[in-house]
Amino acid sequence: MNNAHQSVQKPSPIVEIYSDGACRGNPGKGGWGTLLRYGDKEKELYGYVEETTNNQMELMAAIQGLEALKRPCKVRVVTDSNYVCQGITQWMKGWKAKNWQNSAKKPVKNKALWQRLDKAAAPHEIDWQWVKGHSGHIENERVDALANKAIDEQQ
């Protein structure tokens, strides 16, 4: 048997993005944290916003993770935010069709962030996954700690 013409390609690893937001008061001081993992490489990102909401920080965490990618990738985004998961996978198509209005014909809350997330997600093939927050999921606990660290460093 001649294997000279067969090539074996390792499947390229999926980029994993874990994201979380935190807010002290809602609205209040907020932080976001993101962990990017590609194979055995990891990068942590986090940031602070003076006056924000928890949902805005959840969106920002996912946005920052996706915007950190330098080329189109296969991505798994893991978040404990139903708002982010349902928004991007279920609601956004309808919002866009209705000129960014919700089912009650009101403007979509956090429209600018949703549009930014839509743009950041567009070049990638993404699997959006929800995990229960504060349930011992190691990476979710890490990004929660990063989001809170962002707030703590400003106080």
Secondary structure in CASP SS format (residue, H / E / C, confidence):
PFRMAT SS
TARGET T0000
AUTHOR 0000-0000-0000
METHOD secondary structure of the structure
MODEL  1
M C 1.00
N C 1.00
N C 1.00
A C 1.00
H C 1.00
Q C 1.00
S C 1.00
V C 1.00
Q C 1.00
K C 1.00
P C 1.00
S C 1.00
P C 1.00
I C 1.00
V E 1.00
E E 1.00
I E 1.00
Y E 1.00
S E 1.00
D E 1.00
G E 1.00
A E 1.00
C E 1.00
R E 1.00
G E 1.00
N C 1.00
P C 1.00
G E 1.00
K E 1.00
G E 1.00
G E 1.00
W E 1.00
G E 1.00
T E 1.00
L E 1.00
L E 1.00
R E 1.00
Y E 1.00
G C 1.00
D C 1.00
K E 1.00
E E 1.00
K E 1.00
E E 1.00
L E 1.00
Y E 1.00
G E 1.00
Y E 1.00
V E 1.00
E E 1.00
E E 1.00
T E 1.00
T C 1.00
N H 1.00
N H 1.00
Q H 1.00
M H 1.00
E H 1.00
L H 1.00
M H 1.00
A H 1.00
A H 1.00
I H 1.00
Q H 1.00
G H 1.00
L H 1.00
E H 1.00
A C 1.00
L C 1.00
K C 1.00
R C 1.00
P C 1.00
C C 1.00
K E 1.00
V E 1.00
R E 1.00
V E 1.00
V E 1.00
T E 1.00
D C 1.00
S C 1.00
N H 1.00
Y H 1.00
V H 1.00
C H 1.00
Q H 1.00
G H 1.00
I H 1.00
T H 1.00
Q H 1.00
W H 1.00
M H 1.00
K H 1.00
G H 1.00
W H 1.00
K H 1.00
A H 1.00
K C 1.00
N C 1.00
W C 1.00
Q E 1.00
N C 1.00
S C 1.00
A C 1.00
K C 1.00
K C 1.00
P E 1.00
V C 1.00
K C 1.00
N C 1.00
K H 1.00
A H 1.00
L H 1.00
W H 1.00
Q H 1.00
R H 1.00
L H 1.00
D H 1.00
K H 1.00
A H 1.00
A H 1.00
A C 1.00
P C 1.00
H C 1.00
E E 1.00
I E 1.00
D E 1.00
W E 1.00
Q E 1.00
W E 1.00
V C 1.00
K C 1.00
G C 1.00
H C 1.00
S C 1.00
G C 1.00
H C 1.00
I H 1.00
E H 1.00
N H 1.00
E H 1.00
R H 1.00
V H 1.00
D H 1.00
A H 1.00
L H 1.00
A H 1.00
N H 1.00
K H 1.00
A H 1.00
I H 1.00
D H 1.00
E C 1.00
Q C 1.00
Q C 1.00
END
